[in-house]
Amino acid sequence: MTNDSNGGTTVTAGKSAKMDSRIGLEYIVENSDYVNKLGLALDTSNATVKKQVFELLSALCAYSSNGYKRAIETLEYYKNIKGERYRLNLVIVELDKAPSVEYQIALLAFINCVIISAATLQDRIRMRNEFIGEWFEI
């Protein structure tokens, strides 16, 4: 930490942004209607919007077990509104046709967050296998 005023301002701004992020994530966790909003936001051809949604879902996974549940519920909601067979289909299809490396990175980060944030080792293995199985379906 620096003693100059700019350094202090930077640290304070960083803490403020971190607090705002926590409040936003907690709000999504506590309000289940956001699952629908996020699921609908994924139903677009705009890769930038989808990238941002997947980044938010990654943050939810890492935030808490309830955040993880909301992220999975979002995938389930999307699956249902699109009539998909599998909840992870969107992620794998998007990874396969991603228009940019940045979007691919966001998708891979999401896959890692979903696997790593699963509650138990068995859940992690199940999620990993679900992703692998879905990959071979396309």
Backbone torsions as a table, in degrees:
resi	resn	phi	psi	omega
1	MET	NA	137.0	-179.5
2	THR	-95.4	159.1	-179.8
3	ASN	-91.4	-11.1	-178.5
4	ASP	-75.6	160.5	-175.1
5	SER	-66.6	-33.3	178.2
6	ASN	-64.9	-41.7	178.4
7	GLY	-63.3	-42.3	178.3
8	GLY	-63.4	-40.2	178.2
9	THR	-64.4	-40.8	179.8
10	THR	-63.0	-44.5	179.4
11	VAL	-63.6	-44.2	179.7
12	THR	-63.2	-43.1	179.1
13	ALA	-63.3	-38.6	178.1
14	GLY	-63.7	-42.6	178.0
15	LYS	-64.9	-39.4	179.5
16	SER	-64.4	-43.7	178.9
17	ALA	-63.7	-39.1	179.0
18	LYS	-64.4	-42.0	178.8
19	MET	-64.9	-43.2	178.2
20	ASP	-60.8	-39.8	179.0
21	SER	-62.8	-45.0	179.5
22	ARG	-61.6	-43.4	-179.6
23	ILE	-62.9	-43.2	179.1
24	GLY	-63.8	-43.4	179.0
25	LEU	-65.5	-42.1	179.1
26	GLU	-63.1	-38.7	178.5
27	TYR	-61.3	-44.0	178.7
28	ILE	-64.4	-41.7	179.9
29	VAL	-62.1	-40.8	-176.1
30	GLU	-79.8	-17.5	-176.2
31	ASN	-117.5	98.0	-173.9
32	SER	-64.5	-18.6	178.8
33	ASP	-64.9	-17.5	177.5
34	TYR	-69.8	-21.8	174.8
35	VAL	-58.1	-46.2	179.8
36	ASN	-63.7	-43.5	-178.8
37	LYS	-63.8	-43.3	179.1
38	LEU	-67.9	-40.0	177.4
39	GLY	-61.7	-42.1	177.8
40	LEU	-67.7	-34.7	178.7
41	ALA	-64.4	-27.2	177.7
42	LEU	-74.3	-16.4	-178.5
43	ASP	-87.9	66.0	-179.4
44	THR	-146.0	160.2	174.9
45	SER	-91.7	-3.3	-178.4
46	ASN	-80.7	106.8	-177.1
47	ALA	-64.5	-30.7	179.5
48	THR	-65.4	-42.7	178.2
49	VAL	-63.5	-46.4	179.6
50	LYS	-61.2	-41.6	178.6
51	LYS	-58.0	-45.5	-179.9
52	GLN	-64.7	-38.7	177.9
53	VAL	-65.0	-44.4	179.1
54	PHE	-65.1	-34.4	175.4
55	GLU	-65.0	-40.2	177.1
56	LEU	-66.2	-42.0	177.6
57	LEU	-63.4	-36.7	175.7
58	SER	-62.3	-44.6	179.0
59	ALA	-62.5	-40.0	177.4
60	LEU	-61.8	-42.5	178.8
61	CYS	-58.9	-44.5	-177.1
62	ALA	-76.2	-23.0	-174.7
63	TYR	-68.5	-50.4	-177.2
64	SER	-165.8	169.3	177.7
65	SER	-65.3	-33.8	176.5
66	ASN	-70.8	-34.1	174.2
67	GLY	-63.5	-40.6	176.6
68	TYR	-59.3	-44.7	179.0
69	LYS	-61.1	-40.6	178.7
70	ARG	-63.7	-39.8	179.1
71	ALA	-63.1	-44.5	179.0
72	ILE	-66.4	-39.8	177.1
73	GLU	-61.3	-35.7	177.9
74	THR	-63.0	-43.4	177.7
75	LEU	-64.4	-39.6	177.6
76	GLU	-63.5	-43.8	179.7
77	TYR	-61.0	-47.0	178.7
78	TYR	-59.7	-44.5	178.6
79	LYS	-55.7	-44.8	-177.7
80	ASN	-68.6	-43.0	-178.3
81	ILE	-70.8	-25.7	-179.9
82	LYS	-96.0	-4.7	-179.8
83	GLY	68.4	28.4	179.0
84	GLU	-76.0	159.0	178.2
85	ARG	-85.6	-36.4	-175.5
86	TYR	-122.3	142.9	-177.7
87	ARG	-69.9	-24.9	-178.0
88	LEU	-93.6	0.0	-178.1
89	ASN	-54.4	-46.2	-178.9
90	LEU	-55.7	-46.6	-176.3
91	VAL	-61.4	-46.1	-177.1
92	ILE	-69.1	-43.2	178.5
93	VAL	-62.9	-44.3	179.2
94	GLU	-63.3	-39.6	178.4
95	LEU	-62.3	-39.6	-178.7
96	ASP	-67.7	-34.5	-175.6
97	LYS	-114.2	15.1	-177.6
98	ALA	-54.8	130.9	-177.2
99	PRO	-79.1	-10.3	-178.6
100	SER	-144.5	156.3	177.0
101	VAL	-64.3	-36.8	-179.6
102	GLU	-61.1	-40.3	178.5
103	TYR	-68.4	-41.8	176.5
104	GLN	-59.2	-41.8	179.1
105	ILE	-62.2	-44.1	179.1
106	ALA	-61.8	-40.1	178.9
107	LEU	-67.4	-43.6	177.8
108	LEU	-64.5	-38.7	176.9
109	ALA	-62.5	-40.6	177.9
110	PHE	-63.2	-45.5	177.9
111	ILE	-56.9	-45.9	178.7
112	ASN	-62.4	-42.9	179.6
113	CYS	-62.8	-41.7	179.7
114	VAL	-62.3	-43.8	-178.7
115	ILE	-70.7	-49.3	-175.7
116	ILE	-66.8	-33.4	-175.5
117	SER	-85.3	-3.3	177.0
118	ALA	-60.5	145.9	-170.1
119	ALA	-63.6	-41.0	-175.6
120	THR	-127.3	166.6	176.7
121	LEU	-59.1	-42.0	178.6
122	GLN	-60.9	-41.1	177.9
123	ASP	-64.7	-39.3	178.0
124	ARG	-62.5	-45.3	179.4
125	ILE	-62.9	-42.2	179.4
126	ARG	-61.9	-44.9	179.3
127	MET	-65.6	-43.2	178.3
128	ARG	-58.8	-46.6	-180.0
129	ASN	-65.1	-34.6	177.3
130	GLU	-64.5	-42.3	176.6
131	PHE	-64.0	-44.7	-180.0
132	ILE	-62.0	-46.0	179.2
133	GLY	-61.2	-40.3	179.6
134	GLU	-67.1	-36.5	179.6
135	TRP	-60.0	-40.0	-179.0
136	PHE	-76.4	-14.5	178.8
137	GLU	-75.7	-27.6	-176.0
138	ILE	-85.0	NA	NA
